[in-house]
Amino acid sequence: MRVLIAPDCFGGTLTAPEAAEAIAAGWRGGAPDDDLTLCPLADGGPGFVDVLHAALGGDLRHRSVAGPLGSSVDAVWLEHEGTAYVECAQACGLTLVPKGERDALAADTTGVGELIAHAIEAKVHTIVVGLGGSATTDGGAGMLRELGAVPVGADGEPLPLGGGSLVDAVRVEGRVDLGDVTLVAASDVENPLLGKDGAARVFGPQKGADDLAVRRLERSLTRWADLLAEVAGRDVRDEPGAGAAGGLGAALVALGARVESGAGIVRRLTGLDAGLAEAQLVVTGEGSFDFQSLRGKLVTRVAGAAAERGTPCVVLAGQVSVGRRRAAAAGVDHAYSVAEHVGSAEASLADPAGTLTDLAKHVSTQWSR
């Protein structure tokens, strides 16, 4: 049987290529005669660069940049045929900050600006910035500051880094010169910058913001939206994807970026459609198959594309909390939990690759013809 293996990353435990290899190893153990095609995926968030490097090749450029709370982190971006692929999670990702140290008011996107500046220096013609998985809610102010557009307060001094200070912003000094570079924002969400579906209220709590901090961030981003409108010459606060990566999407749009689906970009560049056309079974997966997965996340996009072709699709996930009826409505024929298979979430996390491999072997015996 021809099987397409097309997972997302598994939280902070396995990259998408690692997950694909683990699933393939298990499948070969249970159904050695099946023809496997591996197509690891990402939606603009963590793993974006890894997945595209695996699919396209190209050159990985290493850079030490400022992390979300200032300390240096090692990041990479991908150069392929004159296009730079930058992953914001490499510079300001939530996984870079231990859970007890997360500070949504202080975290900033300076490192993303450093990566973009490095790509400009390399004389690329296009920069694609993958959005998702950030620890920040600074509206991209840190990125803009690094690129030459600095938010200042009433005293004319640059504001402290982080989204919490933007409530005191009165103007942006300087401008960003991208030259002839085309900018693309590869977003994993369509949220606007503000309001009940905005960056602060939806994503702030997972970044360490309590109710008081969420309210302050909402006020800060409201003020920041006014200043971004001056930078852009138009209001960008309600643009789809403006709220991505803590409002980094809004700053990119203000610089003239066009917003594209991160999953769509990866789908095109990895040849997913060709794999779907040949497959008799699709296996996808992610760390947690939950209600957020049903809101256009990558695994349900894969399942939906398989369903359009009448191809069965199964999900292998660290944990599963979606009922069968709702999963079926999204095109998923069955969802399997690693934690349930091995007895607990703790056991699954103790050996993420090994337990995923074992689950895949078990599933292959049920689905292989």
KANORLIN-V916996 format. One record per residue. N is the residue number from 1. BURIAL is b if it has 9 or more other ideal C-beta (glycine too) atoms within 8 Angstrom, else e. Layout:
n=N burial=BURIAL
n=N burial=BURIAL
This chain:
n=1 burial=b
n=2 burial=b
n=3 burial=b
n=4 burial=b
n=5 burial=b
n=6 burial=b
n=7 burial=b
n=8 burial=b
n=9 burial=b
n=10 burial=b
n=11 burial=b
n=12 burial=e
n=13 burial=e
n=14 burial=b
n=15 burial=b
n=16 burial=b
n=17 burial=b
n=18 burial=b
n=19 burial=b
n=20 burial=b
n=21 burial=b
n=22 burial=b
n=23 burial=b
n=24 burial=b
n=25 burial=b
n=26 burial=b
n=27 burial=b
n=28 burial=b
n=29 burial=b
n=30 burial=b
n=31 burial=b
n=32 burial=e
n=33 burial=e
n=34 burial=b
n=35 burial=e
n=36 burial=b
n=37 burial=b
n=38 burial=b
n=39 burial=b
n=40 burial=b
n=41 burial=b
n=42 burial=b
n=43 burial=b
n=44 burial=b
n=45 burial=b
n=46 burial=b
n=47 burial=b
n=48 burial=b
n=49 burial=b
n=50 burial=b
n=51 burial=b
n=52 burial=b
n=53 burial=b
n=54 burial=e
n=55 burial=b
n=56 burial=b
n=57 burial=e
n=58 burial=b
n=59 burial=e
n=60 burial=b
n=61 burial=b
n=62 burial=e
n=63 burial=b
n=64 burial=e
n=65 burial=b
n=66 burial=b
n=67 burial=b
n=68 burial=b
n=69 burial=b
n=70 burial=e
n=71 burial=e
n=72 burial=e
n=73 burial=b
n=74 burial=e
n=75 burial=b
n=76 burial=b
n=77 burial=b
n=78 burial=b
n=79 burial=b
n=80 burial=b
n=81 burial=e
n=82 burial=e
n=83 burial=b
n=84 burial=b
n=85 burial=b
n=86 burial=b
n=87 burial=b
n=88 burial=b
n=89 burial=b
n=90 burial=b
n=91 burial=b
n=92 burial=b
n=93 burial=b
n=94 burial=b
n=95 burial=e
n=96 burial=b
n=97 burial=b
n=98 burial=e
n=99 burial=e
n=100 burial=e
n=101 burial=e
n=102 burial=b
n=103 burial=b
n=104 burial=b
n=105 burial=b
n=106 burial=b
n=107 burial=b
n=108 burial=b
n=109 burial=b
n=110 burial=b
n=111 burial=b
n=112 burial=b
n=113 burial=b
n=114 burial=b
n=115 burial=b
n=116 burial=b
n=117 burial=b
n=118 burial=b
n=119 burial=b
n=120 burial=b
n=121 burial=e
n=122 burial=b
n=123 burial=e
n=124 burial=b
n=125 burial=e
n=126 burial=b
n=127 burial=b
n=128 burial=b
n=129 burial=b
n=130 burial=b
n=131 burial=b
n=132 burial=b
n=133 burial=b
n=134 burial=b
n=135 burial=b
n=136 burial=b
n=137 burial=b
n=138 burial=b
n=139 burial=b
n=140 burial=b
n=141 burial=b
n=142 burial=b
n=143 burial=b
n=144 burial=b
n=145 burial=b
n=146 burial=b
n=147 burial=b
n=148 burial=b
n=149 burial=b
n=150 burial=b
n=151 burial=b
n=152 burial=b
n=153 burial=b
n=154 burial=e
n=155 burial=e
n=156 burial=e
n=157 burial=e
n=158 burial=e
n=159 burial=b
n=160 burial=e
n=161 burial=b
n=162 burial=b
n=163 burial=b
n=164 burial=b
n=165 burial=b
n=166 burial=b
n=167 burial=b
n=168 burial=b
n=169 burial=b
n=170 burial=e
n=171 burial=e
n=172 burial=b
n=173 burial=e
n=174 burial=e
n=175 burial=e
n=176 burial=b
n=177 burial=e
n=178 burial=b
n=179 burial=e
n=180 burial=e
n=181 burial=b
n=182 burial=e
n=183 burial=b
n=184 burial=b
n=185 burial=b
n=186 burial=b
n=187 burial=b
n=188 burial=b
n=189 burial=b
n=190 burial=e
n=191 burial=b
n=192 burial=b
n=193 burial=b
n=194 burial=b
n=195 burial=e
n=196 burial=e
n=197 burial=e
n=198 burial=b
n=199 burial=b
n=200 burial=b
n=201 burial=b
n=202 burial=b
n=203 burial=b
n=204 burial=b
n=205 burial=e
n=206 burial=e
n=207 burial=b
n=208 burial=b
n=209 burial=b
n=210 burial=e
n=211 burial=e
n=212 burial=e
n=213 burial=b
n=214 burial=b
n=215 burial=e
n=216 burial=b
n=217 burial=b
n=218 burial=b
n=219 burial=b
n=220 burial=b
n=221 burial=b
n=222 burial=b
n=223 burial=b
n=224 burial=b
n=225 burial=b
n=226 burial=e
n=227 burial=b
n=228 burial=b
n=229 burial=b
n=230 burial=b
n=231 burial=b
n=232 burial=b
n=233 burial=e
n=234 burial=e
n=235 burial=e
n=236 burial=b
n=237 burial=b
n=238 burial=e
n=239 burial=b
n=240 burial=e
n=241 burial=b
n=242 burial=b
n=243 burial=b
n=244 burial=b
n=245 burial=b
n=246 burial=b
n=247 burial=b
n=248 burial=b
n=249 burial=b
n=250 burial=b
n=251 burial=b
n=252 burial=b
n=253 burial=b
n=254 burial=b
n=255 burial=b
n=256 burial=e
n=257 burial=b
n=258 burial=e
n=259 burial=b
n=260 burial=b
n=261 burial=b
n=262 burial=b
n=263 burial=b
n=264 burial=e
n=265 burial=b
n=266 burial=b
n=267 burial=b
n=268 burial=e
n=269 burial=b
n=270 burial=b
n=271 burial=e
n=272 burial=b
n=273 burial=b
n=274 burial=e
n=275 burial=b
n=276 burial=b
n=277 burial=e
n=278 burial=e
n=279 burial=b
n=280 burial=e
n=281 burial=b
n=282 burial=b
n=283 burial=b
n=284 burial=b
n=285 burial=b
n=286 burial=b
n=287 burial=b
n=288 burial=b
n=289 burial=b
n=290 burial=b
n=291 burial=e
n=292 burial=e
n=293 burial=b
n=294 burial=b
n=295 burial=e
n=296 burial=e
n=297 burial=b
n=298 burial=b
n=299 burial=b
n=300 burial=b
n=301 burial=b
n=302 burial=b
n=303 burial=b
n=304 burial=b
n=305 burial=b
n=306 burial=b
n=307 burial=b
n=308 burial=e
n=309 burial=e
n=310 burial=e
n=311 burial=b
n=312 burial=e
n=313 burial=b
n=314 burial=b
n=315 burial=b
n=316 burial=b
n=317 burial=b
n=318 burial=b
n=319 burial=b
n=320 burial=b
n=321 burial=e
n=322 burial=b
n=323 burial=e
n=324 burial=e
n=325 burial=e
n=326 burial=b
n=327 burial=b
n=328 burial=b
n=329 burial=e
n=330 burial=b
n=331 burial=b
n=332 burial=b
n=333 burial=e
n=334 burial=e
n=335 burial=b
n=336 burial=b
n=337 burial=b
n=338 burial=b
n=339 burial=b
n=340 burial=b
n=341 burial=b
n=342 burial=b
n=343 burial=e
n=344 burial=e
n=345 burial=e
n=346 burial=e
n=347 burial=b
n=348 burial=b
n=349 burial=e
n=350 burial=e
n=351 burial=e
n=352 burial=b
n=353 burial=b
n=354 burial=e
n=355 burial=b
n=356 burial=b
n=357 burial=b
n=358 burial=b
n=359 burial=b
n=360 burial=b
n=361 burial=b
n=362 burial=b
n=363 burial=b
n=364 burial=b
n=365 burial=b
n=366 burial=e
n=367 burial=b
n=368 burial=b
n=369 burial=e
